[in-house]
Amino acid sequence: MECCDHVRHPRRTRAARRRPAGVFHDRRRPAGEGALPPCGCRCRGIGSHPRAGRAGDAHECPRPRGPPGRGAVNTVTVTAPGKLYLVGEYAVLDGAPALLAAIERRVSVSVTDSESWSITSPQLGIDRLDLGEGGALPEGIEDALRRRLRLFDRVRSAVAERSAAGPAVHIDIDSSPFFVDSHKLGLGSSAAVAVALTAALAAAYGPPLTPEALFATASRAHTEAQGGRGSGGDVAAGVYGGLLRYTRGEPPAPRGWPNGLGFFAVTTGSGSSTVDLVSRVADFAVRDPRAHRRDLDRLGSLAARVDDALADADSFLELAAEYFAGVETLDRHAGAGIVSERHRELRELATASGAVFKTSGAGGGDLGLVFAKLDSTDQLQSVFTEAGATVIPAPFSPDGVRTGDA
């Protein structure tokens, strides 16, 4: 759940299947689910994107609710997608726009009536942990476990501030799609957990959250769990889905994908800590503020071109290459370790094949993106697999948070 969890090298997996490999967008707007109904069934709440739906609309559902006096919960299941930063990482922390894609790898959170509060989370090494009153972390647990549950505790507290006290529940958190064996893929699992857990607890006790309220609540909890760092972009992808232009303090805006452009994600098998990498860049700002300002200004000016670059495949390929060069410059000056030697090797491999490679998100080794003309992506996947990179299927998800098992 925490971005700094220890990760191990994965065994190699098969390349992505043919159809998802080119992962391209069909120009649909993100179809977020809006305010989540307290019933927890597959019916849909009101709203979708921030411009849709009305918070005051009533929700009617044929599913029976829980026993009178025990709140609205039987079992509520909510899923939220992961994310990829395509352009704008680091600059987004400085107020520049970023381009993110929600991907169809989902965290699932289920909340079920129980006699007492408890939590299960296999990826955190928790088979079943009994919790205190209202889901509070129990006294006497080990510090390492308390740190791993920091995000859960922040979300629980944030939802409790908005909702009336309800019955005890058992909470099950499954983030297995974000791992290959024990290796965390760097696809935004902690943000997806924050979104799905916030939505599930709020839906269990009501009133249901609008997309805007869900984003605000989950983003605050996620930022607090990361020590105050983070842009909120990964949370926005989890709430709204689709391809988004995101700027801090502004509603996320849906975007269309360039015709004829494909991409795929690869992992090198070495993990990283987002918080540590961002902290090193922040240390660079203190150490040499003028150089830091120059580097961030360059990245910001590149990120501002993202809308123009989405007009056609060639323009986007050019921007992606320039942006990675800007990230390399920042990394060289900061000494942060954003770009690894393995990343440089994969960049050379991509360049030799007429493609563009760049890091995604914080960098540090765990994930890279390969952009190319759509008709060449299948062949490129084979090239990268033969070079020892693991291709990760990560198709776009037009939907953000969803209720039900789907």
N, C-alpha and C positions, 0 to 999 in steps of 0.2 A: 504494500500500500504506500509506504513512504518511498520517495524518489531515491533515497540513499541506501536502499536495501542492498545487501551483498549479493552479487551475481556470479555465476560460474559459466565456463565456456560450454556452449551447447554441442550436442552431436549434430552432424549435418542432417538437414532435412531435404526432402525433395523440392525441386523448383515448383513454382506456382503452376496451377493448371492453366490451360491455354486461354480460356476466356477471361479470367480475372487478371491475367498477366499484364494486359495493356492498361488496366485500370484507368478508364477515362470517364468523364462526366457527361451526362445526357442533357445538361442544361436545365434540369428540374431544380426548382427551389428547394431548400431544406424543408423537410416536412416534420418539424418537431411536433410533439404530441400535445403541446399546450398544457393547461392546468390539469393535473393528474386527478382522476376521480378517486374518491376514498374507497370505492368498492374493490379495487384491485383486480377487476376482471379485464377482459379484452376490449371492452367498450372504450371509447376515446373521450378524453376530456375536451374542454373548449380550447380554442386557440391553436396556433401553430407557430409561425414566425412572429417576431415582435409586432408585426403590423396586422396580425390576424387575431380574431377572437375577442371576446369581451369578458373581463374578469367576473362580471356579475351574473353571467349566464348560469342557469340552473342545470344540474346534471341529473339525468334520470337513468337508472340502471335496474334491470330485472333481477340481478343477483341478490340473494338475501344477505343481509348484514349480520354482524355478530350479535350475541345475546344483548338484550336491553341492559343499559348501564355499563357495558363493557367496551364502549367505543365502537369504531366502525371496522375493526380489523377481523378477518378470518385469516386469509393469507394474501398478501400483496407481493407481487413480483414485478420488479422494475429492471430494465436493462439500459445501459448507456454505452455509446461507442467510444473507441479510442480516437486518437488524432495524429496527424502528421503536420508539422510545420513545413510548408513548401518554400516560402520566402518570408523574411522578416524577423527571424529569431534574433535575439539580443536588441535589435533596434526597437522592437515592440515595447520593451521595457522603458524606452526613452520617449515613447509617445508616437512612434512611427506606425504605419499600418503593417499588418502581417496577413499572409494568405495561408489559411489552414484548411485541411480536409478532414472531415469525420470519416472513420474507416469502420468496416463491418467486422470488427473484433470487439466483443461486448463484455463488460462486467455485468454480472447478474446479482441482484440483491433481493432476497426474499425475507419478509417479515411475517411471522406467524404467531397467533395467540399461544400463550404459554402460561404455566403457573408461576414462573419466575423469569427474570431477565437473564439472557445468555447469548453468546455469540459463537459462531463457527466460521473459520476462514482458513482453509487448507494452505493457501499461499502465504499466510502469516504463521503457519505452523500451529494453528489453533484447532484442535478437534472439537472441543466444546469448553468454553470458559464461562463460569457463572459470574454474573455482574451484580452490582449493587442496586439499590433503589433507583428507579428511573433510568437504569442502564449505566450508572456511574461505574467507573473502573474500580475494582475491589482493592481494598488496602492490602499491602504486602506483596503485590506482584513484582516480579523482577523488573529492573529498570529497562532492560532491553525490550521486554514485552510491552511495557508502558510506552516506550518510544514508537514501537510498531503500531500501537493502537492510538497514537496521537490524533491521526486524521479522524478515526471513528469518534473519538471523544469530542473533537471540535464540532463535527457534524451533529452529534447527539445534542450537544449544548445549544447549538444554533437553532435546531428544530424545536427544542423545548421552550425556547424563548417565544416562539410563534404560536405554539399549540397548547391546548389544555392537556393536563395529565391524562394518560390513558392506561390501558391494562398492560401487564407485563407481556413481553414478546420475546421470541427467539429470532435472532438475526443471522442469516446465512449469506456470506459474501464469497462469490466465486469469480476470481479474476484470471483463471487458468488460460483463457485465450491470449493473454498478454505475455505468456512465457513459452519458451521452448526448453523442455526439461526444466532445469532450475535457472535458466538464463532469462532475465527480464529484458523485454525487447525494446523498451524506450518508446512505447506508443501511447503514453499518457494514462497508464492504469490508475494512478492515484487520483487524477482529475475525474476519470470515469467512475471510480468508486464514490468520490464526493458527490457527484451528480445523482447516481443511482440510489445511494443511501439516503441522501436528503429527500429525494422524491418519494422513496418507499416509506420512510418514517412519516413524512408529511401526509402522504395519502392514507396511511393507516389511521391517523388521528384527526386529519382535517384541520382547518379548511384546506382544500386543494390549492396548490401554488400555481400562479400564472408562470409562464416561461420567464418573465422578467424577475419575479420573486424567487424562482428556483435558481436562476443564475446568480442573483445577488447573495442568496443564502449559502449556496454551495461554494461560490468563489471566495467568500469571506472565510469560510471554514478551511478551505484548501490553502489559502494564503497564510492563515494563522499557523496551520500545521507545518508549513514550509519556512517558518521563521520570518514571515512578512514579505517574502520574495515571490515573484511570479506575476505574470501579466493578466491572467484570467482567460487567455485565448483558448487553452485546452479545455477549460470548463465550458466556454461558449460552444465549442465543437460538440461537447457531450450533450448540451441542452438542445441545441438547434439542428445539428447535423448538417450535411451537405458540404459544399465548398463555400468558405466564408472569407470575406475581408473583415478583419477585426482590428479595431483601434481602441485602446483603453479609454473608458468613459463614454463610448459611443455604442449604439446598438449594432450588432454584427449585421453585415450586409451580404446577401447571397450573391454568388458569382457563377458564371458559366465557364466550362473548360474549353480550351482552344481545340478546334477541329484538327484531327490528325496528329495530336500529341499523346504519347503514352508515357507511363512511368512505372517503375516497380521499386520496392524497398529491399534492401539487403542488410544483413547484420554481419559484423566481423567476429562476434563472439566475445567481445570484451565489453564489460559494462561500465557505467559511469554514474556519477551523482550529479543531478541537475543543480541541487543546492550548492554543492562544492564548486562547480564550474562557474555558476553565476556569481558566487562569492569572490572567486579569484578575479573576475572581470571588475567587480566592484572595488576590490583592493587596488587594481590598476588605476581606477579613477581617482583614488586618494593619492596614490604614488606619483602619478603623472597626469594631472587633470587635463592639460592642454592636448596631449597626445590621445588620451581617451576620448576627448570631445571631437577631435578630428576623425577618429575611426568611427565613432557612432554617427557623426554627421554624414559620413560617406555611406554607411549602411542605410541610414534613414532616407537619403536621396534616392538610393536604389529601390528601396521598398516602396517609395512613393510612385514608382513607375509601374506598379503591379497591374493596375487596371489596363493601361496601354498594352502591356506585355501579354495580357490574356486575349488580345485580339487575334493572334495567330501563333502557330507553333514556333516559328523561327524567332519571333520576338521573345517568347517565353524562354526558349533555350539560351538566348543571349543573356537575358536577365539572370537566369539561374547560375550561369557560369560566372558572371560578374559578381553576383552576391557571394558565392563561395570564395572568390578571391578576396572580397572585403572581409569575410569572416576569418580567412587565413591571416590577413594583415592584423586584425584585432588580436588574434590568438598569439601571433609572433610577438607583439608588443606587450601583451598581458602575461605571457607565459602560463596560460591557463590550462593548456592541454585539450583544447576544443577539437583540434584537427590532429589526428594521429598519423603515424607513418603509413599505416595500413590504408587510411583514407586517401593519402596521396597516391599510393599504388593503384587504388581503384579508380581514382580520377584519371590517371594515365591510361588505364585500361579502357575507360569510357571514351576518352578523347580519341584514342586510336581506332575506336569503332564508330566514330561520328556521333557520339552521345555526350551528355553532360552529367557529371557526378557532383553531388554536394551533400554535406551533412544535413541532418534534420534536427531541429530543436537545439538542445544544449550541446550536442556533439559528444566528444569524449570517447568515441569508439563504438558505441552500441548500435548505431543505425546510420544508414546512408540512403540516398535516393538517386536513381538513375532515370534521367529524362531523355527521350529519343522520339523520333518519328514513329508513329503507331505501328507501321508495317515492319519495323525492325525489332520490336521489343521481345518477341519470342526467341529470336536468335541470340539477342543480347543476354537474355537470362541464362542460356546455355553457356555462353562465354564466361559470365561471372561465376556460375556454379563450378565450371572447370577450373577457375582461378582460386577456388576455395571459399568464396563468399556464399552465404546461405540466403537464398531468395525467400522473402517472406510475403505470402499472399496478403494483400492489404487493400481490397477493393473499396472504393468510396461507399459511404453509407448516406443515402439521401435523408434518412431519418436521424433525429437526435434521440432523446430519452423516449422509451416506450414502456407502456404497462403491459403485463402478460408475459408469457414465456417466449414469444416470437422475437 
